[in-house]
Amino acid sequence: MCRFWFKLILDIPLINKYDYVMRLDSDSKVMGVWFNVFELMKNKTAVNFANVEQADTEAILPGLMKLKTFTLDYQKKYGIIPKNPIRLTRAFDIPNHIRLHNTNFDIFKVEFFKSQPVTHWTNAVDESFGIFRYRWGDHVLRYLTTAMFATPNEVLVRTDFNLSYCHPC
């Protein structure tokens, strides 16, 4: 499932017909009345509407911190100047943890995640087999992707808008 939501969904030709993809896991629920988040994303030129910030830990996912090394090595090798350096620094600011945006609810802009720089990163992650060997999750990978390739204003977070939601319900 991690590889599907990080990479494979973007390989489905039908996806190209859409501006956005929304994920809402079966054990999650939007509560109350929400405004049109797609319209908000369009108006703010956002590429991701994330759920809530959390962190994964090496203690539960052995090999998680190899993702930190992989990310920083990739950034250096390809001369990536992160568009959100604060988020990238924050991703690794808790020892033996990596921050993430929980993806049991998530909306992303197809065009952004299919762009050349993001696709190059996605393919590099996929070719490392870290998703399989260490269960690098789509949630932590989405966080790192937006830290490197999206400006702070291009990532919206549900909790900043006080939108009601439950997981698990």
N, C-alpha and C positions, 0 to 999 in steps of 0.2 A: 504494500500500500504506500509506503514512503516513496519508493521510486516512481510509482504511478503518479502521485500528486506533485512530485518534484520535477519529473521529466516527461514521462510517457503520455500524460494527458495532452501535452502540447504537440505530440506527434499525431494526434487524431485529426484527420483533415476537416471534419465537421467543426472543430473548434475555431477554425479560421473565419467562420461566418459570424462570430460573436466578438464584441468588444471586451466583455468581462466573463469570467467564470466564477460562480459562487459555490462554495462548499459548505454544506451543513450536515454534519454527521447525524446518523439516525438516533443517537442518544442525546442530541442537543435540541434546543428549542428557542426560537425567538419569542420573547414575552412582550405583551402589550403592543402598542402601536409605534412603529418606527417610521421615520421619514424615508424618502427614497434615497437610499445610500448610493445607488448607481448614478443618480443625478448629481449628488454631492461629489462623488469621485470625478465625474466629468467636469463639473464646474471648477474644481480645485486641481484638475489635471493630476489626480492621484493614480498611482499604479498598484496600490495595495490597500485594502481595508482589513486590517488585522483585528484579531479578537482581544487578546489580553497578553501582557508580557509576563513570562515566567522564566525558569531556568532548568536545564537538565544537568545531571551530575555524573561525573566519572564513576562514582561509587555504585550507581545503578546501571550505567551504560559503559562498561569498560571499553576503552578505545575512543571515547568521546573527545578527549583532549588531543587526539591525533588530528581531529578536525581543525583545531586551533592552529596547529603546526601547518597543516595542509593549506589553510586559508591564507596565513601570513606568507608562506612560501609562494603560493600562487600570485598573491598581490605583488610580491617583490619580483618574481620571474617575469611577469607581464606588465610591470610598471603601472599597476592599477592605483590610481589616486581615488580613495573612497569618496563618494559623493556625500556620505554621512559619516565622517570620521568619528564623531562622538558616539554614534550607535555602534560602530565597529569596535572602538575602545571599550565601550560599555558591555559588548557581547562577552568579553573575557575578564571583566573586572571582579568577579567572585572566584576565588581559587577553586580549581577543579570543577568548574561549572561553565556552561555556555548558555547565554540568554536566548530566548526564542519568543516567537508569537504563536500561541496555541492555535492550531489550525483546525479544530473541530468546527469552527466557523471562520471563513476566510473568503475574501473576494480579491481577485487579481486581474489586472489588465493584460489581455492576451498579447497585444502588440509589444509591450515592454518585456514580458518574459520570453518572447520569441526573438527579441533583438539580438544582434550579433554578439555584443559583449556578454550578455546574460547567457546566451546559448553556449558560448565558448566555455564559460564557467561551469554551466550545468553539465556539459559533456565531460569536462575535466573531473568533476566530482564523480560522475557516473563511471568513468574509466578507472577511477581509483579503487572501486569496489567497496568504499567505506560504508555505503548504505547497507550492503550485505554483511560485511565483516564485523562492523561495529554498530549497526543500526542507527547510522546518522539519519535523523528524522527529517521529514519535509518541513516541519515547523522550525527547527534550528537552521536548516539550509535556507528557508525563505527569509529568515531574519538576517542571515549573513549576506544573502543576495541583495536585499534591499539596503543593507548598510554600505555595500560596495557600489551599487549602481543606481540608487534612488536618493534624491535629496530628502532632507527631513520633511519638507512640505508635501512630498509625493506619497508618504505613508501615513495613513489615518489609522487610529486605534479606537475600537468600539468603546472602550472604557472612558475615553476622552469626551464622548458624546452622551454618556449616562444612558445608554440603551440597554434595556433589560434583556437578560439571556440566562439560560441555565444549561449546565452540563455537569454531571449526567442528570437527566430529568427522570 
